[in-house]
Amino acid sequence: MVPIQRMLQIDLPEGQSAFLWGPRKTGKTTLLKSRFPRSMVYDLLQTDLFLELSKNPSLLREQLLAADTKTLRQPVIIDEVQKVPQLLDEVHWLIENKGVRFILSGSSARKLKRGRANLLGGRAWRYQLLPLVSAELDSLDLLRILNRGLIPSHFLQDRYQRSLKAYVRDYLKEEVFDEGLTRNVPAFLRFFEAMGYSHGELTNYSNIARDCGVDAKTVKEYYQILVDTLLGTLIAPFKRRQERRVILKASKFYLFDVGLAGVLTNRHLEEARGEVFGKAFEHFLLMELTAHSSYRELDYPINFWRTKTGHEVDFVLGGGEVAVEVKGTSRVDGRDLRSLSRFMEEYSPRKAIVVCNEKRERLHGKIRIVPWAKFLRELWAGRILH
């Protein structure tokens, strides 16, 4: 099997270090091995190495001071760095005093932040590796993408459902419970189930709190755990700074992978139609936009817009520059355009696009109606935002 060439570029100038964050199994280790084959690697998933450096973090400094100059021209890789936060003081010293470069990878910075670990005070750039994106794949099978998700191993294997279920169990055990991020394990499990069924909808902390038997403040903390451990993201409502009235305050939460959302809700899509398909389709488009914003280093905000009267636009990009409505239908009609038209009247975006399952692009007034695969090609070619 030909290795998939990832879009993320890690270009470090002389003297520059970096953090590489990413959810479990997105391929961080594989990427670093392929891009930096001559680098020294400390893999903290190795139990003996983990125990050795946990007891005596200064061993890192002593070993690197003994390394030859040629080896240290390459950045030193420390994989799963969050497991031994004390190493970051040694890393800081080696950067400042010996000019050693590091790439520090991990699946969560929450433990480092909670323990007030040394995050190197801006001395390391931040990269994030996400699931696969359309531009990395030779062909696009939409139902395969939506059912399997785009975590590389799940997307490529046949028995993906079993692996997705195991991924959820392992995440809860290793990222949340083993790290002591919550003391009330039963409540968090109830929250996790409720989160799955409200996924992609307006987040109602009070309703979820009632289902879980905790207060709304605790539910907010639970969502923050999911964000900090890179399992998902909160999408805030769009609002221009000069507006005095807030149309809507509630955010929407999306898991980082469409396949995980499917396994949590026992979803399996047989055809590209219907409400359930539409939600998964919208989630997939968000994954692409998130990756594009990050990998292209554009860092444009991604919001949604919804009024109290029910008008809604799925994604507002770049502070109102581009409005994108996602429709899981093979035929977009006038009713599907009402909310986007309303948004255009109020904010005059530079581009207004409906991404859908139609076969050919067409223009309805100033609104482009675009097949999803063409939209994604244009996105990665820099023709939507650049």
Secondary structure, DSSP 8 states (H G I E B T S, - for coil): ------S------TT-EEEEE--TTSSHHHHHHHH-TTS-EEETTSHHHHHHHHH-THHHHHHHHHS-TTGGGS-EEEETGGG-TTHHHHHHHHHHHH---EEEEES-SHHHHHTT---GGG-EEEEE--S--GGG-SS--HHHHHHH-SSHHHHH-S-HHHHHHHHHHHHIIIIIITTTS-S-HHHHHHHHHHHHHTTTSB--HHHHHHHHTS-HHHHHHHHHHHHHTTSEEEE-B---TT--S-S----EEEES-HHHHHHHTT---SSS-SHHHHHHHHHHHHHHHHHHHHHTT----EEEEE-TTS-EEEEEETTTTEEEEE--SSS--GGGGHHHHHHHHHH--SEEEEEES-SS-EEETTEEEEEHHHHHHHHHTTSS--
